């Protein structure tokens, strides 16, 4: 494993954004831009490049809301769950949020979820509504689906209604042993949410 930390060491950041990527540098750049535009400053971004082209140059200069980067480059792909677990191990933030390289965040997303967790100290995670969008033939963004469901642990047992970047969770769940199942390369985030839901509640922002 090749690992590079960019920017000086700092005290524990409030939030770490965890990104898995592979051969999609343009999409990754857009995802990173949405993190830099967050209204909450002092964020850490941790990127695992799971094989494919090296994207270290995209992480050269922290800016905007991004205070520091960590970059892990694997020349050989190891799979999504292995990458997710590497991110969990590397992250320094008090709270963590996964962001896929083809998604992006509303500017207030992290700040609102952070405040939600501050007001609900018993909760292990907070989540927000998510809109799935795509460009039509005229290059106009159209909303395809909106995830805006109240939390129901029984429903979560048979349906994943939590997109991965909707959820900000406390690092204590990582210390307690919650990890991604390395045997899974699909629905791995769903299995992770089910682990998190055992010790505590999720609050809907």
Rosetta constraint file for C-alpha pairs under 8 A:
AtomPair CA 1 CA 72 HARMONIC 7.08 0.50
AtomPair CA 1 CA 73 HARMONIC 6.68 0.50
AtomPair CA 1 CA 74 HARMONIC 5.77 0.50
AtomPair CA 2 CA 72 HARMONIC 5.83 0.50
AtomPair CA 2 CA 73 HARMONIC 5.29 0.50
AtomPair CA 2 CA 74 HARMONIC 6.40 0.50
AtomPair CA 3 CA 70 HARMONIC 7.62 0.50
AtomPair CA 3 CA 71 HARMONIC 5.74 0.50
AtomPair CA 3 CA 72 HARMONIC 4.34 0.50
AtomPair CA 3 CA 73 HARMONIC 6.15 0.50
AtomPair CA 4 CA 70 HARMONIC 6.10 0.50
AtomPair CA 4 CA 71 HARMONIC 5.09 0.50
AtomPair CA 4 CA 72 HARMONIC 6.28 0.50
AtomPair CA 5 CA 69 HARMONIC 6.14 0.50
AtomPair CA 5 CA 70 HARMONIC 4.47 0.50
AtomPair CA 5 CA 71 HARMONIC 6.02 0.50
AtomPair CA 6 CA 59 HARMONIC 7.47 0.50
AtomPair CA 6 CA 60 HARMONIC 6.80 0.50
AtomPair CA 6 CA 61 HARMONIC 7.89 0.50
AtomPair CA 6 CA 68 HARMONIC 6.47 0.50
AtomPair CA 6 CA 69 HARMONIC 5.26 0.50
AtomPair CA 6 CA 70 HARMONIC 6.06 0.50
AtomPair CA 6 CA 71 HARMONIC 7.64 0.50
AtomPair CA 7 CA 61 HARMONIC 7.97 0.50
AtomPair CA 7 CA 62 HARMONIC 7.45 0.50
AtomPair CA 7 CA 67 HARMONIC 7.94 0.50
AtomPair CA 7 CA 68 HARMONIC 5.61 0.50
AtomPair CA 7 CA 69 HARMONIC 6.80 0.50
AtomPair CA 8 CA 68 HARMONIC 7.63 0.50
AtomPair CA 12 CA 92 HARMONIC 5.86 0.50
AtomPair CA 12 CA 93 HARMONIC 5.70 0.50
AtomPair CA 12 CA 94 HARMONIC 6.91 0.50
AtomPair CA 13 CA 42 HARMONIC 6.16 0.50
AtomPair CA 13 CA 43 HARMONIC 6.02 0.50
AtomPair CA 13 CA 44 HARMONIC 6.25 0.50
AtomPair CA 13 CA 92 HARMONIC 6.56 0.50
AtomPair CA 13 CA 93 HARMONIC 4.70 0.50
AtomPair CA 13 CA 94 HARMONIC 6.50 0.50
AtomPair CA 14 CA 42 HARMONIC 6.98 0.50
AtomPair CA 14 CA 43 HARMONIC 6.61 0.50
AtomPair CA 14 CA 93 HARMONIC 5.20 0.50
AtomPair CA 14 CA 94 HARMONIC 5.01 0.50
AtomPair CA 14 CA 95 HARMONIC 6.26 0.50
AtomPair CA 15 CA 42 HARMONIC 7.78 0.50
AtomPair CA 15 CA 43 HARMONIC 5.43 0.50
AtomPair CA 15 CA 44 HARMONIC 6.29 0.50
AtomPair CA 15 CA 92 HARMONIC 8.00 0.50
AtomPair CA 15 CA 93 HARMONIC 4.55 0.50
AtomPair CA 15 CA 94 HARMONIC 5.71 0.50
AtomPair CA 15 CA 95 HARMONIC 4.76 0.50
AtomPair CA 15 CA 96 HARMONIC 5.51 0.50
AtomPair CA 15 CA 97 HARMONIC 7.50 0.50
AtomPair CA 16 CA 43 HARMONIC 5.96 0.50
AtomPair CA 16 CA 44 HARMONIC 4.55 0.50
AtomPair CA 16 CA 45 HARMONIC 5.58 0.50
AtomPair CA 16 CA 46 HARMONIC 6.92 0.50
AtomPair CA 16 CA 91 HARMONIC 6.07 0.50
AtomPair CA 16 CA 92 HARMONIC 6.63 0.50
AtomPair CA 16 CA 93 HARMONIC 4.73 0.50
AtomPair CA 16 CA 94 HARMONIC 7.56 0.50
AtomPair CA 16 CA 95 HARMONIC 6.40 0.50
AtomPair CA 16 CA 96 HARMONIC 4.87 0.50
AtomPair CA 16 CA 97 HARMONIC 6.40 0.50
AtomPair CA 17 CA 43 HARMONIC 7.33 0.50
AtomPair CA 17 CA 44 HARMONIC 6.16 0.50
AtomPair CA 17 CA 45 HARMONIC 4.74 0.50
AtomPair CA 17 CA 46 HARMONIC 6.14 0.50
AtomPair CA 17 CA 96 HARMONIC 6.03 0.50
AtomPair CA 17 CA 97 HARMONIC 5.04 0.50
AtomPair CA 17 CA 98 HARMONIC 5.82 0.50
AtomPair CA 17 CA 99 HARMONIC 6.61 0.50
AtomPair CA 18 CA 45 HARMONIC 6.14 0.50
AtomPair CA 18 CA 46 HARMONIC 5.04 0.50
AtomPair CA 18 CA 47 HARMONIC 6.12 0.50
AtomPair CA 18 CA 84 HARMONIC 7.86 0.50
AtomPair CA 18 CA 87 HARMONIC 6.02 0.50
AtomPair CA 18 CA 88 HARMONIC 7.79 0.50
AtomPair CA 18 CA 91 HARMONIC 7.62 0.50
AtomPair CA 18 CA 96 HARMONIC 7.16 0.50
AtomPair CA 18 CA 97 HARMONIC 5.98 0.50
AtomPair CA 18 CA 98 HARMONIC 4.56 0.50
AtomPair CA 18 CA 99 HARMONIC 5.89 0.50
AtomPair CA 19 CA 45 HARMONIC 7.57 0.50
AtomPair CA 19 CA 46 HARMONIC 6.22 0.50
AtomPair CA 19 CA 47 HARMONIC 4.78 0.50
AtomPair CA 19 CA 48 HARMONIC 6.35 0.50
AtomPair CA 19 CA 87 HARMONIC 7.67 0.50
AtomPair CA 19 CA 98 HARMONIC 6.01 0.50
AtomPair CA 19 CA 99 HARMONIC 5.17 0.50
AtomPair CA 19 CA 100 HARMONIC 5.68 0.50
AtomPair CA 19 CA 101 HARMONIC 6.36 0.50
AtomPair CA 20 CA 47 HARMONIC 5.93 0.50
AtomPair CA 20 CA 48 HARMONIC 5.02 0.50
AtomPair CA 20 CA 49 HARMONIC 6.20 0.50
AtomPair CA 20 CA 50 HARMONIC 6.89 0.50
AtomPair CA 20 CA 80 HARMONIC 7.29 0.50
AtomPair CA 20 CA 83 HARMONIC 6.42 0.50
AtomPair CA 20 CA 84 HARMONIC 6.97 0.50
AtomPair CA 20 CA 99 HARMONIC 7.63 0.50
AtomPair CA 20 CA 100 HARMONIC 6.17 0.50
AtomPair CA 20 CA 101 HARMONIC 6.53 0.50
AtomPair CA 21 CA 28 HARMONIC 7.13 0.50
AtomPair CA 21 CA 47 HARMONIC 7.30 0.50
AtomPair CA 21 CA 48 HARMONIC 6.31 0.50
AtomPair CA 21 CA 49 HARMONIC 5.05 0.50
AtomPair CA 21 CA 50 HARMONIC 6.08 0.50
AtomPair CA 21 CA 100 HARMONIC 7.33 0.50
AtomPair CA 21 CA 101 HARMONIC 5.73 0.50
AtomPair CA 22 CA 49 HARMONIC 5.69 0.50
AtomPair CA 22 CA 50 HARMONIC 5.42 0.50
AtomPair CA 22 CA 51 HARMONIC 5.90 0.50
AtomPair CA 22 CA 52 HARMONIC 5.56 0.50
AtomPair CA 22 CA 53 HARMONIC 7.27 0.50
AtomPair CA 23 CA 51 HARMONIC 7.62 0.50
AtomPair CA 23 CA 52 HARMONIC 5.11 0.50
AtomPair CA 23 CA 53 HARMONIC 5.55 0.50
AtomPair CA 24 CA 28 HARMONIC 6.13 0.50
AtomPair CA 24 CA 101 HARMONIC 7.46 0.50
AtomPair CA 25 CA 29 HARMONIC 6.06 0.50
AtomPair CA 25 CA 55 HARMONIC 6.46 0.50
AtomPair CA 26 CA 30 HARMONIC 6.48 0.50
AtomPair CA 27 CA 31 HARMONIC 6.28 0.50
AtomPair CA 27 CA 101 HARMONIC 5.88 0.50
AtomPair CA 27 CA 102 HARMONIC 5.37 0.50
AtomPair CA 27 CA 103 HARMONIC 7.97 0.50
AtomPair CA 28 CA 32 HARMONIC 6.11 0.50
AtomPair CA 28 CA 101 HARMONIC 4.76 0.50
AtomPair CA 28 CA 102 HARMONIC 6.69 0.50
AtomPair CA 29 CA 33 HARMONIC 6.14 0.50
AtomPair CA 29 CA 58 HARMONIC 6.87 0.50
AtomPair CA 30 CA 34 HARMONIC 6.44 0.50
AtomPair CA 30 CA 102 HARMONIC 7.97 0.50
AtomPair CA 30 CA 104 HARMONIC 7.08 0.50
AtomPair CA 31 CA 35 HARMONIC 6.59 0.50
AtomPair CA 31 CA 99 HARMONIC 7.76 0.50
AtomPair CA 31 CA 100 HARMONIC 7.85 0.50
AtomPair CA 31 CA 101 HARMONIC 5.80 0.50
AtomPair CA 31 CA 102 HARMONIC 6.69 0.50
AtomPair CA 31 CA 103 HARMONIC 5.98 0.50
AtomPair CA 31 CA 104 HARMONIC 4.80 0.50
AtomPair CA 31 CA 105 HARMONIC 7.47 0.50
AtomPair CA 32 CA 36 HARMONIC 6.21 0.50
AtomPair CA 32 CA 104 HARMONIC 7.85 0.50
AtomPair CA 33 CA 37 HARMONIC 6.23 0.50
AtomPair CA 34 CA 38 HARMONIC 6.70 0.50
AtomPair CA 34 CA 104 HARMONIC 5.58 0.50
AtomPair CA 34 CA 105 HARMONIC 5.42 0.50
AtomPair CA 34 CA 106 HARMONIC 7.02 0.50
AtomPair CA 34 CA 107 HARMONIC 6.81 0.50
AtomPair CA 35 CA 65 HARMONIC 6.81 0.50
AtomPair CA 35 CA 66 HARMONIC 6.93 0.50
AtomPair CA 35 CA 104 HARMONIC 7.60 0.50
AtomPair CA 35 CA 105 HARMONIC 6.65 0.50
AtomPair CA 35 CA 107 HARMONIC 7.60 0.50
AtomPair CA 36 CA 63 HARMONIC 6.27 0.50
AtomPair CA 36 CA 64 HARMONIC 4.64 0.50
AtomPair CA 36 CA 65 HARMONIC 4.65 0.50
AtomPair CA 36 CA 66 HARMONIC 5.34 0.50
AtomPair CA 37 CA 64 HARMONIC 6.14 0.50
AtomPair CA 37 CA 65 HARMONIC 6.20 0.50
AtomPair CA 37 CA 107 HARMONIC 5.67 0.50
AtomPair CA 38 CA 64 HARMONIC 7.71 0.50
AtomPair CA 38 CA 65 HARMONIC 5.69 0.50
AtomPair CA 38 CA 105 HARMONIC 7.96 0.50
AtomPair CA 38 CA 106 HARMONIC 7.45 0.50
AtomPair CA 38 CA 107 HARMONIC 4.34 0.50
AtomPair CA 38 CA 108 HARMONIC 5.90 0.50
AtomPair CA 38 CA 109 HARMONIC 7.29 0.50
AtomPair CA 38 CA 110 HARMONIC 6.93 0.50
AtomPair CA 38 CA 111 HARMONIC 7.58 0.50
AtomPair CA 39 CA 65 HARMONIC 6.96 0.50
AtomPair CA 39 CA 107 HARMONIC 5.85 0.50
AtomPair CA 39 CA 108 HARMONIC 5.55 0.50
AtomPair CA 39 CA 110 HARMONIC 7.82 0.50
AtomPair CA 39 CA 111 HARMONIC 6.48 0.50
AtomPair CA 40 CA 65 HARMONIC 6.33 0.50
AtomPair CA 40 CA 108 HARMONIC 7.39 0.50
AtomPair CA 40 CA 110 HARMONIC 6.63 0.50
AtomPair CA 40 CA 111 HARMONIC 5.09 0.50
AtomPair CA 41 CA 64 HARMONIC 7.38 0.50
AtomPair CA 41 CA 65 HARMONIC 4.16 0.50
AtomPair CA 41 CA 66 HARMONIC 6.71 0.50
AtomPair CA 41 CA 67 HARMONIC 7.38 0.50
AtomPair CA 42 CA 65 HARMONIC 5.71 0.50
AtomPair CA 42 CA 66 HARMONIC 5.89 0.50
AtomPair CA 42 CA 67 HARMONIC 4.87 0.50
AtomPair CA 42 CA 68 HARMONIC 7.85 0.50
AtomPair CA 43 CA 65 HARMONIC 5.91 0.50
AtomPair CA 43 CA 66 HARMONIC 4.77 0.50
AtomPair CA 43 CA 67 HARMONIC 5.36 0.50
AtomPair CA 43 CA 68 HARMONIC 6.88 0.50
AtomPair CA 44 CA 66 HARMONIC 5.97 0.50
AtomPair CA 44 CA 67 HARMONIC 5.87 0.50
AtomPair CA 44 CA 68 HARMONIC 4.96 0.50
AtomPair CA 44 CA 69 HARMONIC 5.81 0.50
AtomPair CA 44 CA 70 HARMONIC 7.74 0.50
AtomPair CA 44 CA 91 HARMONIC 7.93 0.50
AtomPair CA 44 CA 92 HARMONIC 7.66 0.50
AtomPair CA 44 CA 93 HARMONIC 6.94 0.50
AtomPair CA 45 CA 66 HARMONIC 6.87 0.50
AtomPair CA 45 CA 68 HARMONIC 6.40 0.50
AtomPair CA 45 CA 69 HARMONIC 4.86 0.50
AtomPair CA 45 CA 70 HARMONIC 6.31 0.50
AtomPair CA 46 CA 69 HARMONIC 5.76 0.50
AtomPair CA 46 CA 70 HARMONIC 4.61 0.50
AtomPair CA 46 CA 71 HARMONIC 5.88 0.50
AtomPair CA 46 CA 72 HARMONIC 7.85 0.50
AtomPair CA 46 CA 87 HARMONIC 6.51 0.50
AtomPair CA 46 CA 90 HARMONIC 7.45 0.50
AtomPair CA 46 CA 91 HARMONIC 6.59 0.50
AtomPair CA 47 CA 69 HARMONIC 7.76 0.50
AtomPair CA 47 CA 70 HARMONIC 6.30 0.50
AtomPair CA 47 CA 71 HARMONIC 4.96 0.50
AtomPair CA 47 CA 72 HARMONIC 6.15 0.50
AtomPair CA 47 CA 87 HARMONIC 7.25 0.50
AtomPair CA 48 CA 71 HARMONIC 6.11 0.50
AtomPair CA 48 CA 72 HARMONIC 4.71 0.50
AtomPair CA 48 CA 73 HARMONIC 5.94 0.50
AtomPair CA 48 CA 74 HARMONIC 7.50 0.50
AtomPair CA 48 CA 83 HARMONIC 6.15 0.50
AtomPair CA 48 CA 86 HARMONIC 7.55 0.50
AtomPair CA 48 CA 87 HARMONIC 6.82 0.50
AtomPair CA 49 CA 54 HARMONIC 7.12 0.50
AtomPair CA 49 CA 55 HARMONIC 7.28 0.50
AtomPair CA 49 CA 71 HARMONIC 7.68 0.50
AtomPair CA 49 CA 72 HARMONIC 6.16 0.50
AtomPair CA 49 CA 73 HARMONIC 4.80 0.50
AtomPair CA 49 CA 74 HARMONIC 5.95 0.50
AtomPair CA 49 CA 75 HARMONIC 7.98 0.50
AtomPair CA 50 CA 73 HARMONIC 6.65 0.50
AtomPair CA 50 CA 74 HARMONIC 5.31 0.50
AtomPair CA 50 CA 75 HARMONIC 7.06 0.50
AtomPair CA 50 CA 76 HARMONIC 6.82 0.50
AtomPair CA 50 CA 77 HARMONIC 4.72 0.50
AtomPair CA 50 CA 78 HARMONIC 6.31 0.50
AtomPair CA 50 CA 79 HARMONIC 6.98 0.50
AtomPair CA 50 CA 80 HARMONIC 7.78 0.50
AtomPair CA 50 CA 83 HARMONIC 6.64 0.50
AtomPair CA 51 CA 73 HARMONIC 7.24 0.50
AtomPair CA 51 CA 74 HARMONIC 5.24 0.50
AtomPair CA 51 CA 75 HARMONIC 4.54 0.50
AtomPair CA 51 CA 76 HARMONIC 4.66 0.50
AtomPair CA 51 CA 77 HARMONIC 4.18 0.50
AtomPair CA 51 CA 78 HARMONIC 7.56 0.50
AtomPair CA 52 CA 75 HARMONIC 6.49 0.50
AtomPair CA 52 CA 76 HARMONIC 7.52 0.50
AtomPair CA 52 CA 77 HARMONIC 7.49 0.50
AtomPair CA 54 CA 73 HARMONIC 7.08 0.50
AtomPair CA 55 CA 59 HARMONIC 7.53 0.50
AtomPair CA 56 CA 60 HARMONIC 6.80 0.50
AtomPair CA 56 CA 71 HARMONIC 7.02 0.50
AtomPair CA 59 CA 69 HARMONIC 6.61 0.50
AtomPair CA 59 CA 71 HARMONIC 7.73 0.50
AtomPair CA 62 CA 66 HARMONIC 5.45 0.50
AtomPair CA 62 CA 67 HARMONIC 5.72 0.50
AtomPair CA 62 CA 68 HARMONIC 5.81 0.50
AtomPair CA 62 CA 69 HARMONIC 6.84 0.50
AtomPair CA 63 CA 67 HARMONIC 6.70 0.50
AtomPair CA 70 CA 90 HARMONIC 7.94 0.50
AtomPair CA 74 CA 78 HARMONIC 7.79 0.50
AtomPair CA 78 CA 82 HARMONIC 6.15 0.50
AtomPair CA 78 CA 83 HARMONIC 6.98 0.50
AtomPair CA 79 CA 83 HARMONIC 6.26 0.50
AtomPair CA 79 CA 182 HARMONIC 7.96 0.50
AtomPair CA 79 CA 185 HARMONIC 6.62 0.50
AtomPair CA 80 CA 84 HARMONIC 6.10 0.50
AtomPair CA 80 CA 185 HARMONIC 5.75 0.50
AtomPair CA 81 CA 85 HARMONIC 6.21 0.50
AtomPair CA 81 CA 180 HARMONIC 5.43 0.50
AtomPair CA 81 CA 181 HARMONIC 6.21 0.50
AtomPair CA 81 CA 182 HARMONIC 5.05 0.50
AtomPair CA 81 CA 183 HARMONIC 7.63 0.50
AtomPair CA 81 CA 184 HARMONIC 6.49 0.50
AtomPair CA 81 CA 185 HARMONIC 6.22 0.50
AtomPair CA 81 CA 188 HARMONIC 6.59 0.50
AtomPair CA 82 CA 86 HARMONIC 6.27 0.50
AtomPair CA 82 CA 180 HARMONIC 7.47 0.50
AtomPair CA 82 CA 182 HARMONIC 5.77 0.50
AtomPair CA 83 CA 87 HARMONIC 6.32 0.50
AtomPair CA 84 CA 88 HARMONIC 6.35 0.50
AtomPair CA 84 CA 180 HARMONIC 6.70 0.50
AtomPair CA 85 CA 89 HARMONIC 6.23 0.50
AtomPair CA 85 CA 179 HARMONIC 6.14 0.50
AtomPair CA 85 CA 180 HARMONIC 6.04 0.50
AtomPair CA 86 CA 90 HARMONIC 6.20 0.50
AtomPair CA 87 CA 91 HARMONIC 5.96 0.50
AtomPair CA 88 CA 174 HARMONIC 6.94 0.50
AtomPair CA 88 CA 179 HARMONIC 7.85 0.50
AtomPair CA 91 CA 96 HARMONIC 7.63 0.50
AtomPair CA 93 CA 171 HARMONIC 7.21 0.50
AtomPair CA 94 CA 170 HARMONIC 6.32 0.50
AtomPair CA 94 CA 171 HARMONIC 5.66 0.50
AtomPair CA 95 CA 168 HARMONIC 6.51 0.50
AtomPair CA 95 CA 169 HARMONIC 5.44 0.50
AtomPair CA 95 CA 170 HARMONIC 4.38 0.50
AtomPair CA 95 CA 171 HARMONIC 5.24 0.50
AtomPair CA 96 CA 168 HARMONIC 5.63 0.50
AtomPair CA 96 CA 169 HARMONIC 5.41 0.50
AtomPair CA 96 CA 170 HARMONIC 6.29 0.50
AtomPair CA 96 CA 171 HARMONIC 6.41 0.50
AtomPair CA 97 CA 164 HARMONIC 7.95 0.50
AtomPair CA 97 CA 165 HARMONIC 6.30 0.50
AtomPair CA 97 CA 166 HARMONIC 7.97 0.50
AtomPair CA 97 CA 167 HARMONIC 6.15 0.50
AtomPair CA 97 CA 168 HARMONIC 4.80 0.50
AtomPair CA 97 CA 169 HARMONIC 6.56 0.50
AtomPair CA 98 CA 164 HARMONIC 6.02 0.50
AtomPair CA 98 CA 165 HARMONIC 5.27 0.50
AtomPair CA 98 CA 167 HARMONIC 7.64 0.50
AtomPair CA 98 CA 168 HARMONIC 7.96 0.50
AtomPair CA 99 CA 103 HARMONIC 6.57 0.50
AtomPair CA 99 CA 104 HARMONIC 7.31 0.50
AtomPair CA 99 CA 164 HARMONIC 6.73 0.50
AtomPair CA 99 CA 165 HARMONIC 4.90 0.50
AtomPair CA 100 CA 104 HARMONIC 7.94 0.50
AtomPair CA 100 CA 164 HARMONIC 7.59 0.50
AtomPair CA 100 CA 165 HARMONIC 7.16 0.50
AtomPair CA 103 CA 165 HARMONIC 7.84 0.50
AtomPair CA 105 CA 109 HARMONIC 6.25 0.50
AtomPair CA 105 CA 165 HARMONIC 7.88 0.50
AtomPair CA 108 CA 112 HARMONIC 6.01 0.50
AtomPair CA 109 CA 113 HARMONIC 6.38 0.50
AtomPair CA 109 CA 128 HARMONIC 7.60 0.50
AtomPair CA 110 CA 114 HARMONIC 6.01 0.50
AtomPair CA 110 CA 168 HARMONIC 7.69 0.50
AtomPair CA 111 CA 115 HARMONIC 6.24 0.50
AtomPair CA 112 CA 116 HARMONIC 6.21 0.50
AtomPair CA 112 CA 205 HARMONIC 7.43 0.50
AtomPair CA 113 CA 117 HARMONIC 6.34 0.50
AtomPair CA 113 CA 126 HARMONIC 5.85 0.50
AtomPair CA 113 CA 127 HARMONIC 6.56 0.50
AtomPair CA 113 CA 128 HARMONIC 7.21 0.50
AtomPair CA 113 CA 168 HARMONIC 6.48 0.50
AtomPair CA 113 CA 205 HARMONIC 6.55 0.50
AtomPair CA 114 CA 118 HARMONIC 6.37 0.50
AtomPair CA 114 CA 126 HARMONIC 7.95 0.50
AtomPair CA 114 CA 168 HARMONIC 7.53 0.50
AtomPair CA 115 CA 119 HARMONIC 6.34 0.50
AtomPair CA 116 CA 120 HARMONIC 6.30 0.50
AtomPair CA 116 CA 126 HARMONIC 6.58 0.50
AtomPair CA 116 CA 203 HARMONIC 7.67 0.50
AtomPair CA 116 CA 205 HARMONIC 6.53 0.50
AtomPair CA 117 CA 121 HARMONIC 6.04 0.50
AtomPair CA 117 CA 123 HARMONIC 6.70 0.50
AtomPair CA 117 CA 124 HARMONIC 7.96 0.50
AtomPair CA 117 CA 125 HARMONIC 6.99 0.50
AtomPair CA 117 CA 126 HARMONIC 6.21 0.50
AtomPair CA 117 CA 203 HARMONIC 7.98 0.50
AtomPair CA 120 CA 203 HARMONIC 7.84 0.50
AtomPair CA 122 CA 200 HARMONIC 7.06 0.50
AtomPair CA 122 CA 201 HARMONIC 7.32 0.50
AtomPair CA 123 CA 200 HARMONIC 5.77 0.50
AtomPair CA 123 CA 201 HARMONIC 4.86 0.50
AtomPair CA 123 CA 202 HARMONIC 5.72 0.50
AtomPair CA 123 CA 203 HARMONIC 6.64 0.50
AtomPair CA 124 CA 169 HARMONIC 5.79 0.50
AtomPair CA 124 CA 170 HARMONIC 5.68 0.50
AtomPair CA 124 CA 173 HARMONIC 7.43 0.50
AtomPair CA 124 CA 196 HARMONIC 7.19 0.50
AtomPair CA 124 CA 197 HARMONIC 7.85 0.50
AtomPair CA 124 CA 199 HARMONIC 7.66 0.50
AtomPair CA 124 CA 200 HARMONIC 5.41 0.50
AtomPair CA 124 CA 201 HARMONIC 5.82 0.50
AtomPair CA 124 CA 202 HARMONIC 6.13 0.50
AtomPair CA 125 CA 167 HARMONIC 6.55 0.50
AtomPair CA 125 CA 168 HARMONIC 5.55 0.50
AtomPair CA 125 CA 169 HARMONIC 4.09 0.50
AtomPair CA 125 CA 170 HARMONIC 6.28 0.50
AtomPair CA 125 CA 201 HARMONIC 6.86 0.50
AtomPair CA 125 CA 202 HARMONIC 4.79 0.50
AtomPair CA 125 CA 203 HARMONIC 6.44 0.50
AtomPair CA 126 CA 167 HARMONIC 5.73 0.50
AtomPair CA 126 CA 168 HARMONIC 5.40 0.50
AtomPair CA 126 CA 169 HARMONIC 6.47 0.50
AtomPair CA 126 CA 202 HARMONIC 5.39 0.50
AtomPair CA 126 CA 203 HARMONIC 4.67 0.50
AtomPair CA 126 CA 204 HARMONIC 5.80 0.50
AtomPair CA 126 CA 205 HARMONIC 6.52 0.50
AtomPair CA 127 CA 162 HARMONIC 7.83 0.50
AtomPair CA 127 CA 166 HARMONIC 5.08 0.50
AtomPair CA 127 CA 167 HARMONIC 4.28 0.50
AtomPair CA 127 CA 168 HARMONIC 6.14 0.50
AtomPair CA 127 CA 202 HARMONIC 7.22 0.50
AtomPair CA 127 CA 203 HARMONIC 6.38 0.50
AtomPair CA 127 CA 204 HARMONIC 5.14 0.50
AtomPair CA 127 CA 205 HARMONIC 5.73 0.50
AtomPair CA 128 CA 148 HARMONIC 7.35 0.50
AtomPair CA 128 CA 166 HARMONIC 5.28 0.50
AtomPair CA 128 CA 167 HARMONIC 6.87 0.50
AtomPair CA 128 CA 204 HARMONIC 5.97 0.50
AtomPair CA 128 CA 205 HARMONIC 4.98 0.50
AtomPair CA 129 CA 146 HARMONIC 7.11 0.50
AtomPair CA 129 CA 147 HARMONIC 5.45 0.50
AtomPair CA 129 CA 148 HARMONIC 4.61 0.50
AtomPair CA 129 CA 149 HARMONIC 7.59 0.50
AtomPair CA 129 CA 166 HARMONIC 6.71 0.50
AtomPair CA 129 CA 205 HARMONIC 7.58 0.50
AtomPair CA 130 CA 146 HARMONIC 5.73 0.50
AtomPair CA 130 CA 147 HARMONIC 5.10 0.50
AtomPair CA 130 CA 148 HARMONIC 6.77 0.50
AtomPair CA 130 CA 163 HARMONIC 7.23 0.50
AtomPair CA 130 CA 166 HARMONIC 6.40 0.50
AtomPair CA 131 CA 143 HARMONIC 6.57 0.50
AtomPair CA 131 CA 144 HARMONIC 7.50 0.50
AtomPair CA 131 CA 145 HARMONIC 5.89 0.50
AtomPair CA 131 CA 146 HARMONIC 4.36 0.50
AtomPair CA 131 CA 147 HARMONIC 6.28 0.50
AtomPair CA 132 CA 143 HARMONIC 5.86 0.50
AtomPair CA 132 CA 144 HARMONIC 5.46 0.50
AtomPair CA 132 CA 145 HARMONIC 5.14 0.50
AtomPair CA 132 CA 146 HARMONIC 6.13 0.50
AtomPair CA 133 CA 141 HARMONIC 6.23 0.50
AtomPair CA 133 CA 142 HARMONIC 5.39 0.50
AtomPair CA 133 CA 143 HARMONIC 4.37 0.50
AtomPair CA 133 CA 144 HARMONIC 5.32 0.50
AtomPair CA 133 CA 145 HARMONIC 7.23 0.50
AtomPair CA 134 CA 141 HARMONIC 5.39 0.50
AtomPair CA 134 CA 142 HARMONIC 5.47 0.50
AtomPair CA 134 CA 143 HARMONIC 6.70 0.50
AtomPair CA 134 CA 144 HARMONIC 7.02 0.50
AtomPair CA 135 CA 139 HARMONIC 4.88 0.50
AtomPair CA 135 CA 140 HARMONIC 5.09 0.50
AtomPair CA 135 CA 141 HARMONIC 4.36 0.50
AtomPair CA 135 CA 142 HARMONIC 5.98 0.50
AtomPair CA 136 CA 140 HARMONIC 5.47 0.50
AtomPair CA 136 CA 141 HARMONIC 6.39 0.50
AtomPair CA 136 CA 142 HARMONIC 6.62 0.50
AtomPair CA 147 CA 161 HARMONIC 6.66 0.50
AtomPair CA 147 CA 162 HARMONIC 7.31 0.50
AtomPair CA 147 CA 163 HARMONIC 7.74 0.50
AtomPair CA 149 CA 161 HARMONIC 7.03 0.50
AtomPair CA 150 CA 204 HARMONIC 6.25 0.50
AtomPair CA 151 CA 202 HARMONIC 6.61 0.50
AtomPair CA 151 CA 203 HARMONIC 6.95 0.50
AtomPair CA 151 CA 204 HARMONIC 6.61 0.50
AtomPair CA 152 CA 156 HARMONIC 6.25 0.50
AtomPair CA 153 CA 157 HARMONIC 6.50 0.50
AtomPair CA 153 CA 197 HARMONIC 7.02 0.50
AtomPair CA 154 CA 158 HARMONIC 7.38 0.50
AtomPair CA 155 CA 159 HARMONIC 5.92 0.50
AtomPair CA 155 CA 160 HARMONIC 7.98 0.50
AtomPair CA 156 CA 160 HARMONIC 5.53 0.50
AtomPair CA 156 CA 161 HARMONIC 6.98 0.50
AtomPair CA 156 CA 194 HARMONIC 7.24 0.50
AtomPair CA 157 CA 194 HARMONIC 7.12 0.50
AtomPair CA 160 CA 190 HARMONIC 5.81 0.50
AtomPair CA 162 CA 166 HARMONIC 6.32 0.50
AtomPair CA 162 CA 167 HARMONIC 7.24 0.50
AtomPair CA 162 CA 190 HARMONIC 7.83 0.50
AtomPair CA 163 CA 167 HARMONIC 7.51 0.50
AtomPair CA 164 CA 189 HARMONIC 6.50 0.50
AtomPair CA 169 CA 173 HARMONIC 7.80 0.50
AtomPair CA 170 CA 174 HARMONIC 7.98 0.50
AtomPair CA 171 CA 175 HARMONIC 6.62 0.50
AtomPair CA 172 CA 176 HARMONIC 6.10 0.50
AtomPair CA 173 CA 177 HARMONIC 6.52 0.50
AtomPair CA 173 CA 178 HARMONIC 5.71 0.50
AtomPair CA 173 CA 196 HARMONIC 6.67 0.50
AtomPair CA 174 CA 178 HARMONIC 5.07 0.50
AtomPair CA 174 CA 179 HARMONIC 6.90 0.50
AtomPair CA 178 CA 192 HARMONIC 7.18 0.50
AtomPair CA 178 CA 195 HARMONIC 6.33 0.50
AtomPair CA 178 CA 196 HARMONIC 6.97 0.50
AtomPair CA 179 CA 192 HARMONIC 6.63 0.50
AtomPair CA 180 CA 184 HARMONIC 7.93 0.50
AtomPair CA 180 CA 188 HARMONIC 6.28 0.50
AtomPair CA 180 CA 189 HARMONIC 7.30 0.50
AtomPair CA 180 CA 191 HARMONIC 7.31 0.50
AtomPair CA 180 CA 192 HARMONIC 5.76 0.50
AtomPair CA 181 CA 188 HARMONIC 6.60 0.50
AtomPair CA 181 CA 191 HARMONIC 7.56 0.50
AtomPair CA 181 CA 192 HARMONIC 7.83 0.50
AtomPair CA 184 CA 188 HARMONIC 5.47 0.50
AtomPair CA 187 CA 191 HARMONIC 6.54 0.50
AtomPair CA 188 CA 192 HARMONIC 6.34 0.50
AtomPair CA 189 CA 193 HARMONIC 6.26 0.50
AtomPair CA 190 CA 194 HARMONIC 6.41 0.50
AtomPair CA 191 CA 195 HARMONIC 6.59 0.50
AtomPair CA 192 CA 196 HARMONIC 6.44 0.50
AtomPair CA 193 CA 197 HARMONIC 6.11 0.50
AtomPair CA 194 CA 198 HARMONIC 6.79 0.50
AtomPair CA 195 CA 199 HARMONIC 7.98 0.50
AtomPair CA 196 CA 200 HARMONIC 7.07 0.50
AtomPair CA 197 CA 201 HARMONIC 6.06 0.50
AtomPair CA 197 CA 202 HARMONIC 7.09 0.50
